[in-house]
């Protein structure tokens, strides 16, 4: 009886122990991680405060997209709710449709003719043997990133404008000068060339960092097997860069409606709004300049939703191709 009683008491205690054990283990694991990672958490706190103060809290103001917002009549609490009226007006605006078409067209064009340039530049820089020469070239190609768009457009104006260097050289040789800065037919080529000159060197930094992590033993083994430089690049370098390429491509697709503001605003009067009106300039002219803040907020909210959908779709495609993408459930 005592043995059975002891066995029964043990059997009665065990279920409670198995239920309390995992919870206690989770609390202990959390304390261990907190004790281990508290310096990282402290380092992340200032950025968390900045993101909360200047991103998440202002994001609550998107409610004005559903209001007839007037900042001088009580602000958000005093503005009436009008539902999706701003969105209906937005999708019926031909200027908005034109801005979307121009933005997506420029994004698609730059994905083909700009996105591969930093990759190629990183491969070229990585192949330079001399360390001093490589550092000099990197400094030269990085420098335009720190120029403002005002300076970049001014430099291109001096080079490719009607009175620019290229036009003067053509006139000196008996040809008629060409003003690429005011030619609406080649505007997409112009803005892509400006973007390449300004940001390609800076974009190559990420790929150079990825190249530095590749195992050099793979190159040595391939060279011993008789693989030449092009085959080593095709079978070792590019597969090693593929995760970074996919990640940046996903982020670029999520930012498809954000091709810039200053670059297009500075050149809008020269080529006209028909080809230079992009999403950000549309929000400025139709929302901020007119004081219709609810209308502008509706356009901005639409932009964010499109970016979110593109990121989710691109991330799903990356998972189908065997890459981690931006995030993974596992």
C-alpha positions, 0 to 999 in steps of 0.5 A, spaced: 500 500 500 505 504 501 509 503 495 502 504 491 501 510 495 508 512 493 507 511 486 501 514 486 504 520 489 509 520 484 504 520 478 500 525 481 506 530 482 509 528 475 504 532 471 505 538 475 512 538 474 512 537 466 507 543 466 511 548 470 518 545 467 518 548 460 515 555 463 521 555 468 526 553 462 523 559 458 524 564 463 531 561 465 533 562 457 530 569 457 534 571 463 540 568 460 539 571 453 538 578 457 544 577 461 548 575 455 546 581 450 544 587 454 550 591 451 547 590 444 540 592 447 543 598 450 546 600 443 540 599 440 535 603 444 537 610 441 535 607 434 529 604 437 527 611 440 529 615 434 525 610 429 519 610 434 519 618 435 520 619 427 517 613 424 512 609 428 508 615 431 508 620 425 505 613 421 499 614 426 498 621 422 496 616 416 489 617 418 488 624 415 488 620 408 481 618 410 479 625 412 477 632 409 483 634 413 484 641 415 490 643 420 486 650 421 480 647 424 482 642 429 487 638 426 485 631 426 480 631 431 476 636 428 476 634 421 470 629 418 471 622 416 470 622 408 472 614 407 475 612 401 473 619 397 481 621 397 483 614 394 477 615 389 479 622 387 486 619 386 485 613 382 481 618 377 486 623 376 490 622 370 496 626 373 497 620 378 496 615 373 502 618 369 506 619 375 505 611 376 507 609 369 513 614 369 515 611 376 515 604 374 518 605 367 524 608 370 524 603 376 524 597 370 529 601 366 534 602 372 533 595 374 536 593 367 541 598 366 543 601 373 542 595 378 548 590 375 553 596 374 555 596 382 556 588 381 560 589 375 564 595 378 565 591 385 568 585 380 573 589 377 575 593 383 576 586 386 580 584 380 585 590 381 592 587 384 595 593 387 592 595 393 594 603 392 591 603 385 585 599 388 584 604 394 585 610 389 580 608 384 575 606 390 576 613 392 574 616 386 568 612 384 565 613 392 566 621 391 560 622 387 555 619 392 557 625 397 555 630 392 548 633 392 543 632 387 544 640 385 551 639 384 550 633 380 545 636 375 549 642 375 555 638 372 551 634 367 548 641 365 556 643 364 557 637 360 551 635 356 547 642 356 546 646 350 552 650 352 556 644 355 562 641 353 560 636 349 555 641 345 561 645 344 566 640 341 561 637 336 560 645 334 567 645 333 567 639 328 562 642 324 556 638 327 550 641 330 550 641 338 545 637 342 542 639 348 541 632 352 538 636 358 532 639 355 530 633 351 524 629 353 525 623 349 532 621 352 530 623 359 530 616 362 537 615 359 539 622 362 537 620 369 539 613 369 546 616 367 546 621 373 544 615 378 550 611 375 555 616 376 553 618 383 551 612 386 554 606 383 561 606 386 557 607 393 553 601 391 559 597 390 561 597 397 556 591 399 558 587 394 565 588 395 564 586 402 560 580 400 566 578 396 571 579 401 567 573 405 568 568 399 573 562 401 579 563 397 581 556 397 575 555 392 579 559 387 585 556 388 582 549 387 579 551 381 585 554 378 589 547 380 583 544 376 585 548 370 579 553 371 580 560 368 578 567 371 572 567 367 570 560 369 572 562 376 567 568 376 561 564 373 562 558 378 565 561 384 564 569 385 557 570 382 554 564 386 557 567 392 554 574 391 547 571 389 544 571 396 546 579 397 544 580 390 537 577 391 536 581 398 538 588 394 533 586 389 528 585 393 529 591 397 529 595 390 523 592 388 520 594 395 522 601 393 520 601 386 515 607 387 521 611 390 525 613 385 527 620 388 525 627 389 530 632 388 533 629 382 526 630 378 524 636 381 531 640 379 529 637 372 522 638 371 522 645 368 527 643 363 523 637 360 516 638 362 512 634 367 510 629 362 516 625 362 519 627 369 513 627 373 514 621 378 510 619 385 514 623 389 513 630 385 506 628 384 505 628 392 509 635 392 505 638 387 498 635 388 498 635 396 503 639 399 503 645 394 495 645 394 494 644 401 490 638 400 494 634 405 489 628 406 490 627 398 497 627 399 497 622 405 492 618 401 498 617 395 503 616 400 499 610 403 498 607 397 505 608 395 507 604 402 502 598 401 504 597 394 512 597 396 509 592 402 506 587 396 512 588 392 517 586 398 512 580 400 511 577 393 519 578 391 521 575 398 516 569 396 520 568 389 526 568 393 524 562 397 522 559 391 529 559 388 532 557 395 534 564 398 533 566 404 530 573 402 529 579 407 526 574 412 524 567 413 519 563 418 524 558 419 
